[in-house]
Amino acid sequence: MKKIVLLLTLLVTTAGFAQKSISGVVTDTNGQPVPGASIIEKGTTNGTSSDFDGKYTLEVESDAATLVVSYLGFKTIEVSAGDSVSITLEEDALQLNDVVVTANKTAQNAQDVPLSVTVLGVKDLQKLGATEFVDYAVAIPNLSFGTQGAGSGVSLGRNTNQISLRGISGTNTTAFYLDDTPLPENIDPRILDISRVEVLRGPQGTLYGSNTLGGAIKVITSTPNSDKLSGTVATSIAAVSEGDIDYGINGIINIPLVQDKLAVRISGFYDFETGVLDTSTIPGVNILNGPNPLTSDITGAPIDIATDGCIGCFQEDEENIDDERNYGFMANLGFTPSKNATILAKVMRQSTRADGSNLRDGNVDNFQQIRGTNTEEYFDEDWTHYSLSGSFDFGKGSLQTSTSYFDQFYEEQEDEGSFLSTAILGFDGETNLDFWGGWIRANVDYTRFTHETRYLSKLDGKFNFVVGVFYSKEDIDHNSFSLKPGLISYLQAPFLEEIQWWNFDRVNDQREFSVFGEAYYQISDKFKLTAGLRYFDAEKEVDGLAQGGPVDYVETPEEGLFSESGVSPKFGLEYNVDDDNLIFANVSRGFRLGDVNATVPEQFCAAELEALGIDVPETFDSDFLWNYEVGYKGVLSDGRLIVNGTAFFNDWTDFRQQRFFESCGFGFSSNAGSARSIGFEIETQYKISKTLRMGLGFGIIDATIRESGVGLLAEPGDDILFSPSFTGNISLDYTKPLSTGKALVGRLDLQHASERTSSFAPEDNPERVFDDYTLLNGRFGVILNKVELTLFVRNITDENANFGDLLSIAAETPGRPRYRSNRPRTIGLQARFNF
């Protein structure tokens, strides 16, 4: 018996010593980490993948084991196992590259994610010359964006951006993420030290929560590398049609502090954009508040009315009034106390100082702004994002946590004289030249605290899961005001007590708590089932007050309270035909919280309110969307061809849209019955040769209203606003190696979007119809070891694309819609030094 026990002990001990743990890092020939590489013990199913830093750990049978290392776009190699195996992969010039994404809150190769996902890696972003949202947004199939006022009726002025995916348009229909933090749609992090941009189409309610009816956009920042010192310095200068000179400088440095343990990564930038718009004043204008005091005989007896003398008004023509300066930095500290733990602390800050108004008046081809007086206009913004995240691996699973705080403040001042004089005094610039100059100013202070903790299992069996909790609290303090001393007395009666012409205060407090999870079951080697559920409990409280002339000098409170709870489910099925071909189907539900409408002044909008025949709704409800989709992802022709395609159907109920009053410039939101969008998107990449790659992507949607809502102009069959039926892009990417470290490079990008509208009655409002546009950009350069020199041309054909109209923070001047457009043709040079 003792011999048997001794024999068993020896066998167990021997088996235990036979198991060997190896670790290392996978890099490319430039020393950059390769995340998502497959490391398999040859002849077994035992394997793992490299993490975001290219690092991996694997238990193998013995020192004699052989590792098979592969990744799309690189040559597959075999290496012998050792205590620490660092692996260098050589790029295969005839293959396309894959990208690691976190769409499902875990690292996966993009081609393995059973979702419709577009990923732009750091190299793609550099070759696009992308510096801001619009640069990459126009290259995403079935993505569009509008700039009309916020859905609650509180316009955010030019700091408004509404992202639409698959025809699901409106405020907060698509979530915008910076790493793990949801942020407002108007935030536009500069594309500098960015690892990648992920665009997730379809509702993401299970893993990402509310405001993901259409999907989510994730901007992922780069992380510190404790292995080596590296960085870049880049500068650029460009001539702009209709303007002067753009210029900028930026830099990134990665500093290891403790080898394999601690590193810091710092980046910063400064960009100047020349203005392209000019202003002209109308000769002979009678500025009523020019002299002080103003003499009026409105009551039959002349009186003197004290005004401010139109402070800030002047009647000189100006050129290039919309100069803009953007600058900021990011500091990221990475700490790896062990191979199973990583902690990241980051702060990002960005500032904008913009002069004038960057909007086209009346016509998107118009670079001239006509004013009664030139009143100072500007936009200033500062935002800071703090985050602390950690990842802890326990073998059978990992715990990931993220805590962030976001603080944004912006101030905008607009000329309000054109609106007031036209709407109230009848100023037309021809027969009536009486003008009352002045401005309106808006201040917005936004803060948001967010925390999420989730656990991702890594079990050996057929079942795995992710579970988590989420909490968010956001506060928005919005104030807009306009001082018009003397105007009330002039319009009403002598000796009327002078009060502020307009003052609006609104505080929004919102909190959301969620518990979520997804379970994954491997039915067989081919089939995998996904089921997810998110329970949310959200509350929004609104407390506001409007007072002044537009509300008949009566203090008008705006109060509302929403309390909402519910569930967002998801079901998915994927079929792995083989390692290179995937078919998937998903059913998911998205949700967006309701809100309170801002006041629509009856004094200004009486005619349209009377014609409408109803009262403006005080609130509007939450809306919901069910998405049904089926898709295919394939890597063909030995890695030379990637084809991804998805067909979808969206059923949108109680959907929210905005009613805009043409005559008075105000609007409100309401639930417009139901709608649906149906369509598909296809993206392909093809490696034509070792030097030339072609990309093609397009999306087709039919997004229409099925049932109208009370108070809106929508009718069954009308298009959903800001929803182009076709979006597409074509790119050609050229790389010609000359010798070691030297190459010629080039890139052409063509992007197209079809016609869109911001009115449910486009035949009656042609100014609300935005023509289709086609944009062409090119970059051509040379790489000389660590130096890159690039000639770039943005908007080669000098197209004036109409991205949408914008509701002013004042109100739209009757007959003068304002449009957001792209930059005119820009030709420049960029120099980049890598070390």
Number of C-alpha atoms within 10 A of each C-alpha: 6 7 8 9 10 11 12 12 12 12 12 12 11 11 12 11 11 14 13 16 16 17 17 17 20 26 21 15 11 10 12 14 22 24 25 27 27 18 23 20 22 17 10 8 8 14 17 17 24 22 19 17 19 20 21 24 20 18 15 23 17 16 15 10 16 19 23 17 24 18 22 22 19 23 15 15 15 15 15 13 21 19 11 13 17 15 20 19 22 15 17 17 17 22 25 20 17 22 20 23 27 16 24 17 15 13 18 18 19 21 25 18 19 23 27 28 24 20 20 20 20 20 11 15 20 15 18 23 20 17 16 13 15 14 15 17 18 21 27 23 28 29 25 25 21 25 25 28 28 22 25 22 21 22 24 25 23 21 17 19 23 22 27 27 26 30 29 31 26 26 26 23 26 29 26 25 20 17 15 22 24 22 17 18 19 16 17 17 19 19 22 22 23 17 16 21 24 21 22 23 25 31 33 27 29 28 26 24 26 24 24 29 33 29 26 27 25 22 23 20 20 16 22 23 25 22 18 16 15 14 16 17 18 18 17 19 18 22 17 21 15 17 22 15 16 21 18 18 18 20 20 21 19 24 19 20 18 13 12 16 17 21 24 23 24 20 20 21 20 17 20 18 20 22 24 20 22 21 20 17 18 16 12 11 19 16 19 23 26 18 13 15 16 18 15 17 12 14 12 7 8 12 18 16 19 18 20 18 20 22 14 14 21 15 16 11 16 14 15 19 23 21 21 20 18 18 19 20 21 21 20 22 22 23 21 19 12 11 14 13 16 18 18 20 19 20 18 19 19 22 19 17 17 22 20 24 24 26 23 22 20 16 16 22 14 14 18 19 19 16 19 28 28 24 22 18 21 21 23 17 18 18 20 18 20 19 21 17 19 18 19 17 18 12 10 11 16 18 18 21 18 21 20 21 19 21 17 20 18 20 20 24 25 23 26 23 26 26 24 22 23 20 19 13 15 15 21 15 18 10 8 14 21 20 25 28 29 28 23 23 21 23 19 19 17 19 19 22 19 21 20 20 18 20 20 20 19 16 12 8 8 12 15 18 18 22 19 19 18 20 18 20 18 18 18 18 17 21 19 23 22 20 17 23 20 26 20 21 21 23 14 11 13 19 12 12 9 13 17 17 21 19 20 22 19 21 20 20 18 19 18 20 18 23 21 23 20 21 16 17 16 16 12 11 11 13 15 18 18 18 19 21 21 23 18 22 15 19 17 21 17 18 16 19 17 24 20 20 19 18 18 14 15 11 13 15 16 19 18 16 17 17 14 14 13 12 18 24 22 22 18 20 20 23 18 17 13 10 11 15 18 21 20 22 20 20 20 24 25 28 24 22 19 22 23 27 23 27 24 21 17 15 12 20 18 14 13 14 17 11 8 14 9 10 10 19 16 17 20 22 17 17 22 21 25 21 22 19 21 21 21 21 26 21 22 14 12 12 20 22 20 24 18 23 21 22 19 22 21 26 17 24 19 20 27 27 24 26 22 21 19 16 17 22 22 25 26 27 26 27 23 26 22 21 25 23 21 19 20 21 24 21 23 18 21 21 20 14 13 15 15 18 21 19 17 19 23 22 24 21 21 18 26 21 23 19 18 20 19 14 20 19 16 24 17 14 14 19 27 25 25 28 30 28 19 21 27 24 22 19 21 18 20 19 18 15 15 12 9 8 12 16 17 18 21 19 21 19 22 18 21 19 27 16 16 25 23 26 23 23 16 16 10 9 13 12 19 20 20 22 16 16 16 19 21 20 20 21 23 18 19 19 20 16 14 12 17 19 19 19 17 24 22 23 22 15 13 16 17 20 23 22 24 23 26 27 26 24 24 25 22 23 22 16 13 14 22 22 26 21 18 18 19 19 21 22 20 18 18 20 16 18 17 15 13
